[in-house]
Amino acid sequence: MFSLTGRRHLHKVLKTLRLSFADFSNLPDIKKLNAVRTVEKTIDNNTSIFVESPIHVKIQPIDVNDLNAHNKLTMTLYSHGKDASDFQVKQTSKRLELLNKNTASDKNDVCLIQVPYQLKVQVSTSDNASVHLSKLEGDEFIVKTQKGAVNVTDIKAQNIKIETVEGEVTTEGRIQASNIELKTGLNSGIKCHNVMANSFIVSTHAGPIAVKSCYSDNSHFTTLMGNIRLDHLHRSVLIDIIQRGNLHITGFSGNIQASLKSGEVYMHASQLMEKSSIFIHEKGKVELLIPDIINNLPATNLIAEKITVDDKILKLGRFMDDSHPKRFRFEKEPHNELHIVCKNGSIDLKETDLPFIV
């Protein structure tokens, strides 16, 4: 779906940034800090950048108007401290280390890295150190944190992979890639604004998942105990809520397969294609709203303890006699099908005049 022109084989050139231990929560305002050390490194376009840091890392592109900067990587260390001698640089042909000689580094320290376009960038931080990437275009971006938050804004790549043990993941603007994978642990959540991809994989432990707009050929959302809210969702979607959690979808068009152990489902769908299904294996309920329901509802099979169907469809479908749980069928051309099963709960199928916004 997306390809980066002029891709070349990346040589295994390694540059590593190491900084001393500190404790963090959110990225401080760089304008309020002192630029205590700057390092510039001339690199070629095939360089892979590896950053390992226990302090906040912010990566942004070079100034495109500065012709002398197109083959340079610049690293600036910001701190409340003023003594540049606190920092030293070690460099070899394959390694670049930025060391902080302080034994108690300030928690507000930030390393700002400006990189040329079309690089592979991998960032790993420890403890609460956060990672912020903005307005970058490259072959691959990989981010791993422990407790630190990850914020990504306007990124384009072939592959994007973000994984954090306890930190929150937020994407702003548009993230665009062939493959995107986002993962958090414990109670941390994932919040995305606009996603365009071939493959979009999102998973949390107990944290919420929220996506404002998703144009992915194939999307897969998984959580153990979190709630999922998806708006303006398109194409082929898999959803797994393994133990408990609620699913809220507004503005869906495509094919969906959702599986919940227990929870509630609310979905506003304009078009359901191929064989779509919603299964709640234990107790729960499903509320499905469809505009112009006679024309947009595919062939439908409903199974639940309690079933409520819009009058327009009720007249055209039928309840199966003496079945428990209840069964309702709406016959139509079998090209598209919808199956909803909630044996220990309820299904409410109705027409809506809510507009579908792409």
Secondary structure per residue as TSV (DSSP state, phi and psi in degrees):
chain	resnum	aa	ss	phi	psi
A	1	M	-	360.0	-43.6
A	2	F	-	-123.7	139.4
A	3	S	-	-139.7	144.0
A	4	L	-	-96.4	122.2
A	5	T	T	-70.1	152.8
A	6	G	T	68.8	26.1
A	7	R	-	-68.9	134.4
A	8	R	-	-126.2	158.0
A	9	H	-	-64.1	128.5
A	10	L	-	-85.2	124.5
A	11	H	-	-69.9	152.9
A	12	K	-	-83.9	71.1
A	13	V	-	-100.8	127.0
A	14	L	-	-113.3	130.1
A	15	K	-	-130.0	123.7
A	16	T	-	-120.6	136.3
A	17	L	-	-112.5	121.1
A	18	R	-	-124.1	135.2
A	19	L	-	-133.5	159.9
A	20	S	-	-78.7	167.6
A	21	F	-	-66.0	143.2
A	22	A	-	-155.6	172.1
A	23	D	-	-118.6	134.8
A	24	F	-	-139.4	163.5
A	25	S	S	-130.4	-72.3
A	26	N	S	-119.9	161.1
A	27	L	-	-67.6	123.5
A	28	P	-	-75.6	168.6
A	29	D	-	-77.8	114.3
A	30	I	G	-61.1	-30.8
A	31	K	G	-61.7	-22.5
A	32	K	G	-94.5	2.2
A	33	L	S	-109.0	169.2
A	34	N	E	-101.4	136.4
A	35	A	E	-80.3	102.4
A	36	V	E	-96.0	-17.8
A	37	R	E	-161.3	135.4
A	38	T	E	-127.7	135.1
A	39	V	E	-125.5	131.1
A	40	E	E	-114.8	139.7
A	41	K	E	-136.2	125.5
A	42	T	E	-78.5	126.6
A	43	I	-	-132.8	160.0
A	44	D	-	-96.1	172.1
A	45	N	T	-71.1	-10.0
A	46	N	T	-98.0	10.8
A	47	T	-	-75.6	139.5
A	48	S	E	-102.9	133.4
A	49	I	E	-107.5	125.8
A	50	F	E	-117.5	124.3
A	51	V	E	-119.3	126.0
A	52	E	E	-124.8	118.9
A	53	S	E	-149.0	139.9
A	54	P	S	-96.0	8.0
A	55	I	S	-120.7	167.3
A	56	H	E	-55.2	140.6
A	57	V	E	-123.9	130.5
A	58	K	E	-125.4	124.0
A	59	I	E	-118.8	129.8
A	60	Q	E	-143.3	164.6
A	61	P	E	-75.4	163.9
A	62	I	-	-65.9	167.8
A	63	D	-	-75.6	110.8
A	64	V	T	-65.7	-18.6
A	65	N	T	-83.0	-9.7
A	66	D	-	-96.2	99.0
A	67	L	G	-64.5	-26.4
A	68	N	G	-77.1	-9.0
A	69	A	G	-100.2	-1.2
A	70	H	T	-68.3	-17.4
A	71	N	T	-121.1	27.1
A	72	K	E	-120.7	142.1
A	73	L	E	-110.1	127.7
A	74	T	E	-118.1	130.2
A	75	M	E	-120.4	124.6
A	76	T	E	-123.0	129.2
A	77	L	E	-98.7	120.6
A	78	Y	E	-105.8	138.0
A	79	S	E	-156.0	164.5
A	80	H	S	-70.9	-22.4
A	81	G	-	-71.8	164.2
A	82	K	-	-124.2	-9.1
A	83	D	-	-90.1	106.2
A	84	A	G	-65.9	-21.3
A	85	S	G	-69.2	-9.3
A	86	D	G	-67.1	-15.2
A	87	F	E	-121.6	141.5
A	88	Q	E	-134.2	155.2
A	89	V	E	-118.2	133.2
A	90	K	E	-120.4	134.3
A	91	Q	E	-138.6	134.5
A	92	T	-	-124.9	-176.7
A	93	S	S	-65.6	-26.1
A	94	K	S	-120.5	7.0
A	95	R	-	-147.7	137.3
A	96	L	E	-129.8	119.4
A	97	E	E	-116.9	132.0
A	98	L	E	-113.7	109.3
A	99	L	E	-107.5	138.6
A	100	N	E	-103.0	118.3
A	101	K	-	-80.7	-8.6
A	102	N	-	-67.3	139.9
A	103	T	S	-82.5	-19.6
A	104	A	S	-129.9	77.2
A	105	S	-	-67.6	140.7
A	106	D	-	-64.7	138.5
A	107	K	T	-66.9	-14.1
A	108	N	T	-90.4	4.1
A	109	D	-	-60.9	138.9
A	110	V	E	-134.7	136.1
A	111	C	E	-106.3	116.1
A	112	L	E	-97.8	123.2
A	113	I	E	-119.2	125.2
A	114	Q	E	-109.1	124.2
A	115	V	E	-123.4	151.3
A	116	P	-	-67.9	171.1
A	117	Y	S	-79.2	164.8
A	118	Q	S	66.2	39.6
A	119	L	-	-110.2	161.8
A	120	K	E	-91.1	128.4
A	121	V	E	-127.8	127.2
A	122	Q	E	-126.3	126.2
A	123	V	E	-123.7	132.6
A	124	S	E	-133.0	126.3
A	125	T	E	-123.4	158.8
A	126	S	-	-112.6	165.9
A	127	D	T	50.6	-129.3
A	128	N	T	-94.6	10.0
A	129	A	-	-66.4	131.7
A	130	S	-	-97.7	166.1
A	131	V	E	-130.5	132.3
A	132	H	E	-128.5	121.7
A	133	L	E	-118.8	134.7
A	134	S	E	-146.2	137.7
A	135	K	E	53.7	48.2
A	136	L	E	-113.1	149.8
A	137	E	E	-134.8	125.6
A	138	G	-	-162.3	-174.6
A	139	D	S	-77.9	-42.4
A	140	E	E	-154.1	140.2
A	141	F	E	-128.7	120.8
A	142	I	E	-123.7	127.3
A	143	V	E	-128.6	132.6
A	144	K	E	-134.8	129.1
A	145	T	E	-131.4	166.4
A	146	Q	S	-94.5	-81.3
A	147	K	S	-101.9	-5.5
A	148	G	-	-75.9	144.8
A	149	A	-	-74.2	155.6
A	150	V	E	-124.4	126.4
A	151	N	E	-124.1	124.4
A	152	V	E	-125.1	129.6
A	153	T	E	-131.8	123.3
A	154	D	E	51.3	72.9
A	155	I	E	-120.0	138.4
A	156	K	E	-130.9	129.6
A	157	A	E	-160.7	175.1
A	158	Q	E	-77.8	-44.5
A	159	N	E	-133.4	134.8
A	160	I	E	-129.7	125.2
A	161	K	E	-135.7	124.2
A	162	I	E	-128.1	128.8
A	163	E	E	-140.3	130.1
A	164	T	E	-138.1	143.3
A	165	V	S	-74.3	-46.3
A	166	E	S	-134.0	-2.7
A	167	G	-	-84.1	159.4
A	168	E	-	-83.6	147.7
A	169	V	E	-117.1	126.6
A	170	T	E	-131.5	130.8
A	171	T	E	-117.3	136.4
A	172	E	E	-123.1	161.3
A	173	G	E	63.4	-140.3
A	174	R	E	-116.6	132.7
A	175	I	E	-110.8	131.0
A	176	Q	E	-134.4	125.8
A	177	A	E	-163.3	165.0
A	178	S	E	-70.0	-44.8
A	179	N	E	-129.4	127.6
A	180	I	E	-127.6	129.9
A	181	E	E	-134.0	124.1
A	182	L	E	-124.7	134.0
A	183	K	E	-146.9	133.3
A	184	T	E	-130.2	162.4
A	185	G	-	-119.4	179.4
A	186	L	T	48.8	-129.1
A	187	N	T	-99.5	11.5
A	188	S	-	-75.2	146.8
A	189	G	-	-112.3	172.2
A	190	I	E	-128.5	128.1
A	191	K	E	-131.2	122.1
A	192	C	E	-123.2	148.3
A	193	H	E	-95.9	-67.5
A	194	N	E	-133.1	125.1
A	195	V	E	-125.7	132.0
A	196	M	E	-130.5	123.3
A	197	A	E	-161.3	165.7
A	198	N	E	-80.9	-46.1
A	199	S	E	-130.4	128.3
A	200	F	E	-129.8	112.9
A	201	I	E	-119.6	124.8
A	202	V	E	-131.4	133.5
A	203	S	E	-147.6	142.2
A	204	T	E	-134.0	166.5
A	205	H	S	-86.9	-70.5
A	206	A	S	-127.2	3.7
A	207	G	S	-83.4	158.1
A	208	P	-	-75.7	154.9
A	209	I	E	-118.8	127.9
A	210	A	E	-136.5	125.3
A	211	V	E	-129.7	125.9
A	212	K	E	-79.9	-40.1
A	213	S	E	-151.6	128.9
A	214	C	E	-137.2	115.5
A	215	Y	E	-115.0	79.0
A	216	S	E	-118.6	137.8
A	217	D	E	-60.2	-41.0
A	218	N	E	-138.5	121.4
A	219	S	E	-120.8	143.2
A	220	H	E	-138.0	116.5
A	221	F	E	-112.4	127.1
A	222	T	E	-133.7	135.4
A	223	T	E	-146.6	149.5
A	224	L	S	-79.9	-49.6
A	225	M	S	-141.0	21.7
A	226	G	-	-98.1	165.7
A	227	N	-	-93.2	147.9
A	228	I	E	-123.0	128.1
A	229	R	E	-127.3	122.4
A	230	L	E	-128.5	126.1
A	231	D	E	-117.7	146.8
A	232	H	E	50.8	60.7
A	233	L	E	-104.5	137.1
A	234	H	E	-136.3	158.6
A	235	R	E	72.4	-140.3
A	236	S	E	-96.5	126.0
A	237	V	E	-133.7	132.1
A	238	L	E	-113.4	136.5
A	239	I	E	-134.2	128.7
A	240	D	E	-128.7	115.5
A	241	I	E	-109.8	104.2
A	242	I	S	-73.8	-41.5
A	243	Q	S	-110.8	-68.4
A	244	R	S	-151.0	152.9
A	245	G	-	157.9	160.9
A	246	N	-	-106.6	151.1
A	247	L	E	-121.9	124.8
A	248	H	E	-127.1	119.3
A	249	I	E	-128.2	128.1
A	250	T	E	-125.8	133.7
A	251	G	E	73.1	59.7
A	252	F	E	-106.0	138.7
A	253	S	E	-143.0	114.6
A	254	G	E	149.4	-150.1
A	255	N	E	-114.6	131.6
A	256	I	E	-131.5	141.2
A	257	Q	E	-131.4	107.7
A	258	A	E	-116.7	134.6
A	259	S	E	-130.9	123.4
A	260	L	E	-127.8	138.7
A	261	K	S	-71.9	-48.5
A	262	S	S	-154.4	148.5
A	263	G	E	148.2	-175.1
A	264	E	E	-116.8	143.9
A	265	V	E	-122.7	128.1
A	266	Y	E	-121.9	126.8
A	267	M	E	-141.1	130.8
A	268	H	E	-110.0	111.1
A	269	A	E	-124.8	135.0
A	270	S	E	-91.2	-29.7
A	271	Q	E	-152.5	129.3
A	272	L	E	-117.9	119.7
A	273	M	-	-116.3	160.7
A	274	E	S	56.9	-136.2
A	275	K	E	-108.1	93.5
A	276	S	E	-91.2	148.1
A	277	S	E	-151.3	149.0
A	278	I	E	-132.7	121.3
A	279	F	E	-122.5	124.2
A	280	I	E	-112.2	113.2
A	281	H	S	-78.8	-27.8
A	282	E	S	-116.2	-131.0
A	283	K	S	-89.8	142.1
A	284	G	E	174.0	-168.3
A	285	K	E	-151.4	155.6
A	286	V	E	-127.3	129.3
A	287	E	E	-120.9	116.7
A	288	L	E	-118.9	123.9
A	289	L	E	-113.9	130.4
A	290	I	E	-134.5	126.6
A	291	P	S	-73.5	148.6
A	292	D	S	45.1	61.5
A	293	I	H	-62.1	-33.1
A	294	I	H	-64.1	-40.7
A	295	N	H	-83.9	-29.3
A	296	N	H	-99.2	-16.8
A	297	L	-	-79.3	124.5
A	298	P	-	-77.1	-178.9
A	299	A	E	-55.4	129.7
A	300	T	E	-130.1	140.2
A	301	N	E	-129.7	120.6
A	302	L	E	-117.3	135.5
A	303	I	E	-134.4	119.6
A	304	A	E	-164.4	165.8
A	305	E	E	-67.1	-36.3
A	306	K	E	-134.5	129.2
A	307	I	E	-127.7	127.3
A	308	T	E	-120.9	126.6
A	309	V	E	-124.7	139.8
A	310	D	-	-55.2	141.7
A	311	D	H	-56.4	-34.7
A	312	K	H	-63.6	-35.8
A	313	I	H	-85.9	-33.0
A	314	L	H	-57.9	-36.8
A	315	K	T	-70.6	-26.6
A	316	L	T	-98.4	-16.0
A	317	G	S	-107.5	-166.6
A	318	R	E	-156.2	147.2
A	319	F	E	-86.5	140.9
A	320	M	-	-76.5	133.9
A	321	D	T	-67.3	136.9
A	322	D	T	53.4	31.1
A	323	S	-	-95.7	144.0
A	324	H	S	-140.7	120.0
A	325	P	S	-65.6	172.9
A	326	K	E	-67.6	150.4
A	327	R	E	-132.2	135.1
A	328	F	E	-130.5	138.2
A	329	R	E	-127.2	138.2
A	330	F	E	-124.2	112.0
A	331	E	-	-84.8	141.5
A	332	K	-	-161.4	176.8
A	333	E	-	-54.4	131.4
A	334	P	T	-78.3	10.2
A	335	H	T	-61.2	-41.8
A	336	N	S	-117.8	139.6
A	337	E	E	-135.8	150.5
A	338	L	E	-131.6	128.0
A	339	H	E	-124.0	125.5
A	340	I	E	-126.3	125.1
A	341	V	E	-127.2	122.3
A	342	C	E	-146.7	73.1
A	343	K	E	-60.3	-33.6
A	344	N	E	-107.0	36.5
A	345	G	E	-160.1	-150.3
A	346	S	E	-130.5	155.0
A	347	I	E	-128.0	129.7
A	348	D	E	-122.7	110.5
A	349	L	E	-111.4	120.8
A	350	K	E	-150.5	160.4
A	351	E	E	-82.7	151.1
A	352	T	-	-137.0	152.3
A	353	D	-	-104.5	11.8
A	354	L	-	-64.0	132.7
A	355	P	-	-71.6	147.2
A	356	F	-	-96.2	117.0
A	357	I	-	-103.1	122.8
A	358	V	-	-70.2	360.0
